[in-house]
């Protein structure tokens, strides 16, 4: 192994990628993972229970009404596409990390840069989804609908923390030893 210093960043970017993939396949694809559970429906990145899979959606009754289904909330649900994009960036960071751990320092540098970019995208989308589903959660509870937070919120937060740690450890790994060991 050329650089053991790149391995911690490699681990954290892989963990973030897995967490973001789980969050990406949330409801309606996988109802066990959701951002908001309200009125017997599970809301995810690409829709809600019983809807077709698509980017951007309106909240159905009993959760949504004209106040919650305006253009702003529709566009905020479209922004959730950043979660799979962040998963892809984390995957690229992981692949460059493999190159950095096995071959050359440039892979670790690229892992550090891509994990920073993925971290920024994840931070933006986490704040947006917390606001979006926080407002929907509050709105549903005001209308007497039983609403609870889903587990995908915490998967994205865990990925954000993992990307932060991955960025820090990858940046430190850039300065590790990359000399090939000679077996004389």
ABEGO torsion letter per residue (X at the ends): XABAAAAAAAAAAAAAAAAAAAAAABOAABAABBABBBGGBBBBAAEBBGBBBBBEBBBBOAABBAAAABAAAAAAAAAAAAAAAAAAAAAAAAAAAAAAAAABAAAAAAAAAAAAAAAAAAAAAAAAAAAAAAAAAAAAAAAGBBBBBBAAAAAAAAAAAAAAAAAAAAAAAAABBABBBBAX
